[in-house]
Amino acid sequence: MGKKPSKAAAEALAATDWNRIDAMSDADIARQIAANPDAAPDMAHEIDVRAIRRAVGMTQAEFAAAYQFSIRTVQQWERGAKRPSGPARTLLRAIKADPEGLRRALAAA
């Protein structure tokens, strides 16, 4: 189990409006990063989720089900409201490289 946060950290977490943060778009986040001179730029390359999905010949619902994403997440990625990050980026690169192999691996798991 992790270390217990300090009192100040616990208060800051409790005072955070998580719904507002969750509702932020990538454009909102980019504006905040641009306004903060101490923030590191996002160096990740864009991933075209729609192109990957179309290349495997699936609807959004089929793609989401086959690769264990929520359909809402796929929709948000495709319309640019959110960007895939971390493990999702890795999974999307794997889908692009070997869609059938990954589908078999996920089905076997």
N, C-alpha and C positions, 0 to 999 in steps of 0.2 A: 504494500500500500504506500502511496505517495506521502510526502511530507505535508503536514498541516500548514495551510497558508497563514501568514501573519494576520493580526487583527486588521491592519490597514488594507491588506490585500482582500480579505474576506469582505470588508465594508465596500471596497471598490467593486468587487464582483456582484455584491447584492444590489448596489446602486445602478448597475449597468442595465440599460434597456435592451435586452437580448432580441426582442421582437423587431425593434428598429434596426438592429445590426443585421439580423437575418434577412430583412426586407431590402437591404442595400443591393443595388445592381453593381456590376463591374465598373460601369461608368462613374457611379458614386464613389466607389473605392479608389478608382484612378484619380478622380479630382482631389480626394483627400491626400493621396500619396503625393500628387504634384504640388499641393499646397504646403507639404511638410519637407523642408530642405534636408532633414536628417533621415528621411525614409529612403531605403534602397529601392531602385527601380525593379519592376518585374521583368526578368530576363527570359522567362519561359516563352518558347515558340508557340504560336497559335496552333490549335488542333481543330481541323474542320470536321466536326462530328457528323454533320449532314453528309459530307462527301464519303466518309467512312461507312456510314449506314447505307447509303445508296450503292456503294461499291459491293456490299454484301447482299444487296437486293432485298432489303427488309423494310417494313413499315416501322414507324417509331415504336409502336406497341410490340412488334416482333423483336426488334433490336433490344428493347428494354428487357423483355422477358428472357431472351437468349443469353444476354450478358449480365443479368442480375442488376440492372439499373432500374430506378423508378421511371415510369413514363414521363412524369413531371420534370425530372432532372434532364432527360433527353430533350424534351421540349424547350426547357430553359437554355440549355447549351446551344441548341440550334437557332433560337431566336436572338441569342447574344445577351440574354439577361444574366447569365452566369457563365463562368468558364470552368472547365474541368481542371482539377488540381491534384497534386499528390498521386495517390494510388489510382485514381480514375484516369489520369493522364497516362500512366504506365499501362493500364488495362486497355485503353483506346489504342495505344501504339501496338500492343500485342494483337488486338483485333485486326488492325490494318495489315499487319505482317502475316498473320495466319488465322483468319476467322474460323475456319472449320476446326483446326486443331484446338483452338481455345474453347470453342463451343463443346467439343468432346470432353475436354479437361474439366470444364465447369459441370457438365452433365454427370460425369463420373464422381465428382466430389461429394 
